[in-house]
Amino acid sequence: MESGQRLSVLLPDDLPGYRRERIGKAQVVAREEALPFVHAAIEAAGTLYAYAAARPEAEAIAGRGTVYVIPGPGSNRWVVRQLTHGGLLAPLTRDLFLRVGIPRPFNELYLALKLQDHGIATPGIDAAVVYPSGPLYRGEVARDEVPDALDLAACLFGETCDARQRLAALGVSARLLGSLHRAGVIHPDLNLRNVLIQWGEETPRAYILDLEKCRTVPQISPRRQNAMLRRFRRSARRFEERTGKQLTSVEWDQFHVAYAEALGSAM
């Protein structure tokens, strides 16, 4: 039986390169160089997300909830996301979370740093913000934009990637998931939109997204590994039904081979 807890049950005070600050009622952990930008945004619009949504140059990307891509304080662009619930209760709970345990934005920040220490690709987190309200809170995360990237669903079922690129994207995604599971990371919302494919001159690179609900255990059981992979395949089937495009048995066979190789290899 697996036992584990959120990695950031106690968020350390000494996250290298980050500072904590209270801005009004907002609790902020942000990169030191980004903190003045976050401070000004919250003071101007009430929340970082509202500031991003109001920017005339913001690029809106629809999903479970709309995210906004805006210029950050440096050369990078930021992807600003308000955390929301999924599932059947989403219309009721929406963006409100109980103040129990570590707030999800802080969990995502700390876990992203841990994954990067393991050599697992995930975008850098620029700011994590929590807005307490009695027993509840709302949360936001701002991360670095990954340039020249598509989510795996767009790559496999859109019009951008050819058959060779699809196979390459599926392979690097399989190796990403194998590395995650080898590191003991349980991602309860593993789906095609939570894997980002960045195209370089040669081989693509896969990034894992949306870590706010993740946790780690010393070792993931085969049963749990298979459950996460089944969820991943169900996500693919939904896109197959929606688009009429099918992943072949050969593609899935190569996916499972690449996953097993990453799961069994040294980090």
HELIX and SHEET records of a PDB file:
HELIX    1   1 GLU A   32  ALA A   34  5                                   3    
HELIX    2   2 LEU A   35  ALA A   45  1                                  11    
HELIX    3   3 LEU A   48  ALA A   54  1                                   7    
HELIX    4   4 ALA A   90  THR A   93  1                                   4    
HELIX    5   5 ARG A  104  ASP A  117  1                                  14    
HELIX    6   6 LEU A  152  PHE A  157  1                                   6    
HELIX    7   7 ALA A  163  ARG A  182  1                                  20    
HELIX    8   8 LEU A  192  ASN A  194  5                                   3    
HELIX    9   9 PRO A  222  THR A  243  1                                  22    
HELIX   10  10 SER A  249  GLY A  264  1                                  16    
SHEET    1   A 7 TYR A  18  ILE A  23  0                                        
SHEET    2   A 7 ALA A  26  ARG A  31 -1                                        
SHEET    3   A 7 ILE A 125  SER A 133 -1                                        
SHEET    4   A 7 LEU A 136  ASP A 144 -1                                        
SHEET    5   A 7 ARG A  77  GLN A  82 -1                                        
SHEET    6   A 7 VAL A  67  PRO A  71 -1                                        
SHEET    7   A 7 GLU A  59  ILE A  61 -1                                        
SHEET    1   B 5 TYR A  18  ILE A  23  0                                        
SHEET    2   B 5 ALA A  26  ARG A  31 -1                                        
SHEET    3   B 5 ILE A 125  SER A 133 -1                                        
SHEET    4   B 5 LEU A 136  ASP A 144 -1                                        
SHEET    5   B 5 PHE A  97  LEU A  98 -1                                        
SHEET    1   C 3 ALA A 149  ASP A 151  0                                        
SHEET    2   C 3 VAL A 195  GLN A 198 -1                                        
SHEET    3   C 3 ARG A 205  ILE A 208 -1                                        
SHEET    1   D 2 VAL A 185  ILE A 186  0                                        
SHEET    2   D 2 ARG A 215  THR A 216 -1                                        
END                                                                             
